[in-house]
Amino acid sequence: MTPLSGSTLPPVNLVAPQVGGAAGGIATSEASDTDSASRRPGESSQAAPGELTEEELREVERLRARDREVRAHEAAHQAVGGPYAGAVSFVYERGPDGLQYAVGGEVPIDVAPVPGDPQATIDKMRTVRAAALAPVDPSPQDFQVAAQASRQQLEAQLELAREQREAQAEAGSNTALNRTASDTYQAVGRGEVSRGSAVDALA
C-alpha cells in the first residue's frame, strides 16, 4: 500500500495551512464545534471560552479550520479510491482548549498491477489516479501516487497492445493456413494437381 497525503505538519502555529501536508489550501476563519470523538480518553474536557486568551482563541479557530480541511481531503481520497483505498489515519494536535484536532493524515492505496490482466490493471490505475487527485488541493505525495498510477497504466496498455498484436498475428496465420488448405482441396477436386501433390502441400 502506498500512502496518499503521507506528509504531516509540524506542531500547529498556523497563519494559514502549510502546503504539502495532508490537505493544502486556504483555511477559512469560520469556527465549528469539534466532534467529541476527537477528544482522546483521559483528556481534560474543553476549556470554557472565557478561560482562553484572545491568542488561544485564534489558535483554536485555526486548528478547527485545519481539522475540517484534513478530514475533507482524506474523505475525498477514500470516496474515489473505493476498494483500493484503506482506512484513513490522522495525526492530531492538542489545542489550547484541550481538544485534539487533525492536522495531518494519510489514506493507504493499492497501486500494484493486477497479475496477468493488463485490462484490469488499466481500469484499476485509472481509479487510483482519480483517487490521488480527488481532493481540491492534492499534496506532493498525492501527485507522486498519481504519477505512479499513470506509469503502471501505460505499462499495462503496452502489454495489452502486444497481446492483441500477437493474437491478431496468430489469427492471421491460422486464416492463411486454412485458406491454403481450402485452395488445395478445391484444386484437387478440379483435377489441377495430383493427389500426391496435394498431400505434399498439406504436409
C-alpha positions as CSV (number, residue, x, y, z in Angstrom):
1,M,0.0,0.0,0.0
2,T,1.2,3.5,-0.9
3,P,0.0,6.3,1.4
4,L,-1.8,9.3,-0.1
5,S,-1.2,12.6,1.7
6,G,1.6,11.0,3.6
7,S,3.4,14.1,4.9
8,T,2.2,15.7,8.1
9,L,2.6,19.2,9.6
10,P,4.8,20.3,12.4
11,P,3.1,21.4,15.6
12,V,0.5,23.9,14.5
13,N,1.0,27.6,14.9
14,L,-0.6,28.4,11.7
15,V,-1.4,31.6,10.0
16,A,-2.6,29.5,7.0
17,P,-2.3,25.8,6.4
18,Q,1.0,24.7,5.0
19,V,1.2,23.2,1.6
20,G,2.5,19.7,1.5
21,G,0.5,18.4,4.4
22,A,-2.4,16.0,4.2
23,A,-4.6,18.8,2.9
24,G,-3.3,22.0,1.5
25,G,-5.4,25.1,0.6
26,I,-6.5,28.1,2.5
27,A,-8.3,27.8,5.8
28,T,-11.5,29.7,6.5
29,S,-11.9,31.7,9.7
30,E,-15.3,30.1,10.3
31,A,-15.4,28.2,13.6
32,S,-17.2,24.9,14.2
33,D,-17.5,22.6,17.2
34,T,-15.1,19.7,17.1
35,D,-16.7,16.2,17.4
36,S,-16.4,14.8,20.9
37,A,-14.8,11.7,19.2
38,S,-11.7,13.8,18.6
39,R,-11.1,14.0,22.3
40,R,-9.0,11.1,23.4
41,P,-9.7,9.1,26.6
42,G,-8.3,10.6,29.8
43,E,-8.1,14.1,28.4
44,S,-9.5,17.1,30.2
45,S,-12.8,18.5,28.9
46,Q,-12.9,21.5,26.7
47,A,-11.9,24.7,28.4
48,A,-14.6,27.3,28.7
49,P,-14.3,30.2,26.2
50,G,-13.8,32.7,29.0
51,E,-10.7,30.8,30.2
52,L,-8.8,31.2,26.9
53,T,-6.8,34.3,25.9
54,E,-7.5,36.0,22.6
55,E,-4.4,34.4,21.1
56,E,-5.5,31.0,22.3
57,L,-8.9,31.5,20.8
58,R,-7.3,32.4,17.4
59,E,-5.3,29.2,17.7
60,V,-8.4,27.2,18.3
61,E,-10.0,28.8,15.2
62,R,-7.0,27.9,13.1
63,L,-7.0,24.3,14.4
64,R,-10.7,23.9,13.7
65,A,-10.3,25.1,10.2
66,R,-7.3,22.8,9.6
67,D,-9.2,19.8,11.1
68,R,-12.1,20.4,8.6
69,E,-9.7,20.6,5.7
70,V,-7.8,17.5,6.6
71,R,-10.9,15.4,7.1
72,A,-12.4,16.6,3.8
73,H,-9.2,15.9,2.0
74,E,-8.8,12.3,3.2
75,A,-12.5,11.6,2.8
76,A,-12.2,12.6,-0.9
77,H,-9.3,10.0,-1.3
78,Q,-11.4,7.3,0.3
79,A,-14.6,8.0,-1.6
80,V,-13.0,7.8,-5.1
81,G,-10.5,5.1,-4.2
82,G,-13.2,2.6,-3.3
83,P,-11.9,-0.9,-2.8
84,Y,-8.3,0.2,-3.4
85,A,-8.2,2.7,-0.5
86,G,-7.5,1.7,3.0
87,A,-8.6,3.2,6.4
88,V,-7.6,6.8,7.0
89,S,-5.2,7.6,9.8
90,F,-4.8,11.1,11.3
91,V,-2.1,13.0,13.1
92,Y,-3.5,15.1,16.0
93,E,-2.5,18.3,17.6
94,R,-3.9,19.3,21.0
95,G,-5.4,22.8,21.1
96,P,-5.4,25.3,23.9
97,D,-9.0,24.1,24.7
98,G,-7.7,20.6,25.5
99,L,-9.2,19.0,22.4
100,Q,-7.4,17.1,19.7
101,Y,-7.5,18.4,16.1
102,A,-6.5,16.6,12.9
103,V,-3.5,18.4,11.3
104,G,-2.3,15.6,9.0
105,G,-3.4,12.3,7.7
106,E,-3.0,9.6,5.1
107,V,-5.0,7.0,3.2
108,P,-3.1,3.9,2.0
109,I,-3.9,2.9,-1.5
110,D,-3.1,-0.2,-3.5
111,V,-1.0,0.7,-6.6
112,A,0.0,-2.9,-7.5
113,P,-0.8,-4.1,-11.0
114,V,-3.3,-7.0,-11.5
115,P,-1.2,-10.0,-12.3
116,G,-1.8,-11.4,-15.8
117,D,-4.6,-9.0,-16.6
118,P,-3.5,-5.8,-18.3
119,Q,-7.0,-4.5,-18.9
120,A,-7.9,-4.9,-15.2
121,T,-4.7,-3.1,-14.4
122,I,-5.6,-0.2,-16.7
123,D,-9.0,0.1,-15.1
124,K,-7.5,-0.1,-11.6
125,M,-4.9,2.6,-12.2
126,R,-7.5,5.0,-13.6
127,T,-9.3,4.7,-10.3
128,V,-6.1,5.0,-8.3
129,R,-5.1,8.1,-10.2
130,A,-8.5,9.7,-9.8
131,A,-8.4,8.9,-6.0
132,A,-5.0,10.5,-5.7
133,L,-6.2,13.7,-7.4
134,A,-9.7,13.7,-5.9
135,P,-9.1,16.5,-3.2
136,V,-9.4,20.1,-4.3
137,D,-5.8,20.6,-3.2
138,P,-3.7,17.5,-3.8
139,S,-0.4,17.2,-1.8
140,P,3.0,16.5,-3.4
141,Q,2.6,12.9,-2.2
142,D,-0.8,12.7,-3.9
143,F,0.8,13.9,-7.2
144,Q,3.5,11.2,-6.8
145,V,0.9,8.5,-6.4
146,A,-1.0,9.8,-9.4
147,A,2.2,9.7,-11.5
148,Q,3.0,6.1,-10.3
149,A,-0.5,5.0,-11.3
150,S,-0.1,6.7,-14.7
151,R,3.2,4.7,-15.3
152,Q,1.5,1.5,-14.3
153,Q,-1.4,2.2,-16.6
154,L,0.9,2.9,-19.5
155,E,2.9,-0.3,-19.0
156,A,-0.4,-2.2,-18.9
157,Q,-1.6,-0.5,-22.1
158,L,1.7,-1.5,-23.8
159,E,1.3,-5.1,-22.6
160,L,-2.3,-5.3,-23.8
161,A,-1.4,-3.9,-27.2
162,R,1.4,-6.5,-27.5
163,E,-1.0,-9.3,-26.6
164,Q,-3.6,-8.1,-29.1
165,R,-0.9,-7.9,-31.9
166,E,0.2,-11.5,-31.1
167,A,-3.4,-12.7,-31.1
168,Q,-4.1,-11.0,-34.4
169,A,-0.9,-12.5,-35.9
170,E,-1.9,-15.9,-34.7
171,A,-5.4,-15.5,-36.1
172,G,-3.9,-14.3,-39.4
173,S,-1.6,-17.3,-39.6
174,N,-4.5,-19.7,-39.0
175,T,-6.6,-17.9,-41.6
176,A,-3.8,-18.2,-44.2
177,L,-3.3,-21.9,-43.4
178,N,-7.0,-22.6,-43.7
179,R,-7.1,-20.7,-47.0
180,T,-4.2,-22.7,-48.4
181,A,-5.8,-26.0,-47.4
182,S,-9.1,-24.9,-48.9
183,D,-7.5,-23.8,-52.2
184,T,-5.5,-27.1,-52.4
185,Y,-8.6,-29.2,-51.9
186,Q,-10.5,-27.2,-54.5
187,A,-7.6,-27.7,-56.9
188,V,-7.6,-31.4,-56.3
189,G,-11.3,-31.5,-56.9
190,R,-10.8,-29.7,-60.2
191,G,-8.0,-32.1,-61.2
192,E,-5.5,-29.3,-61.4
193,V,-3.0,-31.1,-59.2
194,S,-2.3,-34.7,-58.5
195,R,-3.4,-36.2,-55.1
196,G,0.3,-36.8,-54.3
197,S,1.0,-33.1,-54.8
198,A,-2.0,-32.2,-52.6
199,V,-0.7,-34.4,-49.8
200,D,2.7,-32.8,-50.1
201,A,1.2,-29.3,-50.0
202,L,-0.6,-30.1,-46.8
203,A,2.2,-32.0,-45.1
